[in-house]
Structures are given as structure tokens and as C-alpha cells.
Amino acid sequence: MTTEFKLPLISEGVEAADIAAVHVHEGDVIQAGQIVLEVETEKAVAEIPAPQAGRVEKILVKQGQTVKIGQPLLTIDESAAQPANAPGTTAPPAAKTAAPAPEKKETATAKPSPSSAPPAASATAKQPAAPAAQPAPAKASAAPEPAAPAAVAKTQEPSPPNIASGRGEASDNGHDSAPVPAGPATRRLARELGVDLHRVTGTGPGGRVTGDDVQSFVRSLTTGRAVQGGPAGAGVTLPPFDRFGPIERVPINKLGRVSAANLTVAWQTVPHVTQHELADVTELEEARQSYVRNIGQNAPKVTMTSIMVKAVVGALKAFPHFNSTIDMAAGELIVKHYFHIGVAVDTDFGLLVPVIPDADRKTVLVIAQELGALAAKARERRLDLADMQGGTFTITNLGGIGGTAFTPIVNYPEAAILGMSRTQKQLKIVDGKVVERLMLPLSLSYDHRIINGADAARFIVKLAGILSDPFKLLIEL
């Protein structure tokens, strides 16, 4: 009997993935649990095991192709299966399996849509997902979101209001209550950007609304152009570069495409201003190095970034509107009374921003330990969705690379982002004497709708003061 093997659920909120590698060929005899493909999402690379033994009849995908959850990957002739230890065959390595997460229960009954995505399941990047479930019915727009896992719920952002209607997805602006066909990730993006899905034209199969459609809708609002569908920059006509010399077209991975789209939305939505400052960290760096030398090799690595996470919390407490999101439709400021600090991590796959939750309740040592673990997970593409959710303020550090200042882009819908450049020694006059001091360049980009220039200057001066006095860092935080 020949069966189709379809792309199973990979992790929470993932609707599609790119084929990173195909490990089998047509005609190969495979065992149940054998890794046959690797797929890449914006968060991780996941191994996909075969659900049953048999002979690979036909491979339906190729490397680099984008496939959706539930799309056929290959066909397997189960009648040609060989015993795992049959003579002349080598048993494949045991595949790591993940216990299937409980399915989310819908709180309202809706008519199933042919293009609806299957319910999301939680699975880590290194764990193959369970075989795909049947597609779930589309969620009624008037129903509340199903409860998320505890780790996600803890850092979940309040839903900003709708840009177009001033409300959520529920139809109080003249739309009927019929659900809009869209997957969980698209609905989450719409909530974060405050977009009414009823106002968005879907370009997916059967009119399904995609994340690119939502981002294009936001761009059309901010630029005054009714652009519907397509990725950021898709409407731009490029010149034929190959007329002028040799060129090479290099595919952008999924993480790069998602980052580009999100940065475009952030840049076009937020009126950016950047404030620069130099913080004197001479005593702080001496204390940090002394601590690192005496703490031992197995202790967490206390970096200037981990110290900055704690220092930023002190500045955010002094200026609460830096820890907020603007609700333009309602004319309100959503001030968050929790401090989840995102830290940008440079990886071979692109920039990722894991979040340190409740940084105000943790010591610098605990923050350093968590930051080291998250950075390692990011570089190995093992971050879970919960690791990158709920941030209220972001820090990005280019000091290890170089530079004196830069203009970081606000991680929308946050209000501000702090950039750190390489420390530099400078001569300063202190008490009438010329002394050498270690200065840390800081670059604060902020949403000018929320923060005025005077408050931005006060914030960064407050932050520089905390960093310049290790005792103040100790007693105030």
C-alpha cells in the first residue's frame, strides 16, 4: 500500500517551513523513525522522521522549497518494508521523538475552511514532531484565543487595538462575524500590529491571509498606497544587473525573510529618533574583571551586556513610558509593569532576540547564566517561541565587533531599543587633572510618538549614571 507522508506539525505557530536537506532517494528502503528530511523555520532546523517503514516511491519536494504544514513530502510503499535487522540492511539511528502536545480546544464552533492550518503543537527544534493531525476548523473571530502553554502565557503581550477599526479582530466596524482564513502565526502578527484581518486581502490558497499580506496592509496604511499581498519590496522593479556584469542570486533563508519584513514594518510604523551618550564604565569594568577572575571557570560569564540588562531595568522604572506600547486607535499608552528584556544575538542564520523575563527580579549572575544559555540555543537554532515572546525593551551590543555609534531600529511594538558600541579609552579632566577613563558609547533609538527628546536625554543620562557608579548599581537594583 502506498501512502503520502505529509509535513507534520513542527512547533507552536509555524505554518510553513523550508526544506533544508533531503536525506533519502527514490527507491531507498527506510525504517520507521528514520530521519528523511530536515526543515528550516524562522526559529530552528528540525529533523523529520518517517512515520512508517517502506520504500520511497517518489520525493515530492526539493531542497530550498517552501512547504506548508500538511503538504505531501514523499510517497512510501509500505509493502516493501524490510525488518529493521534484516540481513544486508543497516538499522538507522534511533530518532528522537517528542511527546505530542495536547491539542488546543476551540472555544467557538466555526465552519471548517479548506485552507485552515492544523492546530499548533509544541516541540523543540531538535525533536522531530509527531505526524500531522487533521486540519482544525478556522477559529471564530469573536471567540477568545485558546489558552497558551504556561511558558508562553507568562510573556504574552497585551493585544494592541486595531489600526483600521480601533478594535480587535471582532467585527464591530461593519464586517460580519465570519472568521477570516488565516493561521495562528498570521493572527498573532495581526494582533501585535493592530490589524483587522477583515480589512486584509488574502493572497494565499482560497483567499487565505498570510503574514506577508498583513505586513503589506500595514505598509499601505503608513505610505498611503493600497498595496495588498507580496513580501516587503516585492513591488519594486529592479534593473537588469546582469547587463552590467556577472551576478549571483543567493536565496534568503526563512529567518532572513521574516526579519526583513518585520524591520520594514517597524521602520515605516515608528518615527525613529536616536540619542547618543558616553557612559564612564571605568570602575564598573574593573569590578567586573576582578569578579570574573575570582569566581572560577564553571561560573556563568558576567558580561557587560548582562550588567546592562539590570541597569536598563533601573532606568525603565524611573521612566515607565519607555516600557510601553502606543495604542493610536484608542489614544492610550499601554504601560507594562513587567520587565522582559530582549537581547539581540548574532548567529550564522541571522539576528535573533531571545528574552530575559522578569529581569527586575533577578541578580546579574542569574541574568548572565540565562543569557548564556539563550545565546547558545540561538546559535544552535533551538530557541522555542516562548524564548522570544513578551519583550518590553531590547538591547543590542556591537562592541565585540567595533564601531563608535549606530542607529538601531526599534523592535516594534516596543517603545525603545538600546545599542552598545565598543568601549574606548579617552582622556578626561577630573578634579583639574587629566586622567584616562574607559567610555562606553550608548545609542538609544525611540518611538517619537511616545518619547520626546528631553525625556530620551534624561533616560540615557540616568542609565549612564547607573553604569558609572557600581555602588549605585548595587543599591538601586
Stockholm file with secondary structure:
# STOCKHOLM 1.0

chainA/1-477         MTTEFKLPLISEGVEAADIAAVHVHEGDVIQAGQIVLEVETEKAVAEIPAPQAGRVEKILVKQGQTVKIGQPLLTIDESAAQPANAPGTTAPPAAKTAAPAPEKKETATAKPSPSSAPPAASATAKQPAAPAAQPAPAKASAAPEPAAPAAVAKTQEPSPPNIASGRGEASDNGHDSAPVPAGPATRRLARELGVDLHRVTGTGPGGRVTGDDVQSFVRSLTTGRAVQGGPAGAGVTLPPFDRFGPIERVPINKLGRVSAANLTVAWQTVPHVTQHELADVTELEEARQSYVRNIGQNAPKVTMTSIMVKAVVGALKAFPHFNSTIDMAAGELIVKHYFHIGVAVDTDFGLLVPVIPDADRKTVLVIAQELGALAAKARERRLDLADMQGGTFTITNLGGIGGTAFTPIVNYPEAAILGMSRTQKQLKIVDGKVVERLMLPLSLSYDHRIINGADAARFIVKLAGILSDPFKLLIEL
#=GR chainA/1-477 SS CEEEEECCCCSTTCCEEEEEEECCCTTCEECTTCEEEEEECSSBEEEEECSSCEEEEEECCCTTCEEETTCEEEEEEGGGCCCTTCTTCCCCCCCCCCCCCCCCCCSSCCCCCTTCCCCCCCCCTTSCCCCCCCCCCCCCTTSCCCCCCHHHHTTCCCCCCCTTTSSCSSCCSSCCSCCCCBCHHHHHHHHHHTCCGGGSCCCSGGGCBCHHHHHHHHHHHHHSCCCCSSCTTTTCCCCCGGGTSCCCCCCCCHHHHHHHHHHHHHHHHSCEEEEEEEEECHHHHHHHHHHHHHHCTTSCCCCHHHHHHHHHHHHHHHSGGGGEEEETTTTEEEECSSCCEEECEEETTEEECCEETTGGGSCHHHHHHHHHHHHHHHHTTBCCGGGGSCCSEEEEECTTTCCSCCCCCCCTTSSEEEEECCCEEEEEEETTEEEEEEEEEEEEEEETTTCCHHHHHHHHHHHHHHHHCHHHHHHHC
#=GC SS_cons         CEEEEECCCCSTTCCEEEEEEECCCTTCEECTTCEEEEEECSSBEEEEECSSCEEEEEECCCTTCEEETTCEEEEEEGGGCCCTTCTTCCCCCCCCCCCCCCCCCCSSCCCCCTTCCCCCCCCCTTSCCCCCCCCCCCCCTTSCCCCCCHHHHTTCCCCCCCTTTSSCSSCCSSCCSCCCCBCHHHHHHHHHHTCCGGGSCCCSGGGCBCHHHHHHHHHHHHHSCCCCSSCTTTTCCCCCGGGTSCCCCCCCCHHHHHHHHHHHHHHHHSCEEEEEEEEECHHHHHHHHHHHHHHCTTSCCCCHHHHHHHHHHHHHHHSGGGGEEEETTTTEEEECSSCCEEECEEETTEEECCEETTGGGSCHHHHHHHHHHHHHHHHTTBCCGGGGSCCSEEEEECTTTCCSCCCCCCCTTSSEEEEECCCEEEEEEETTEEEEEEEEEEEEEEETTTCCHHHHHHHHHHHHHHHHCHHHHHHHC
//
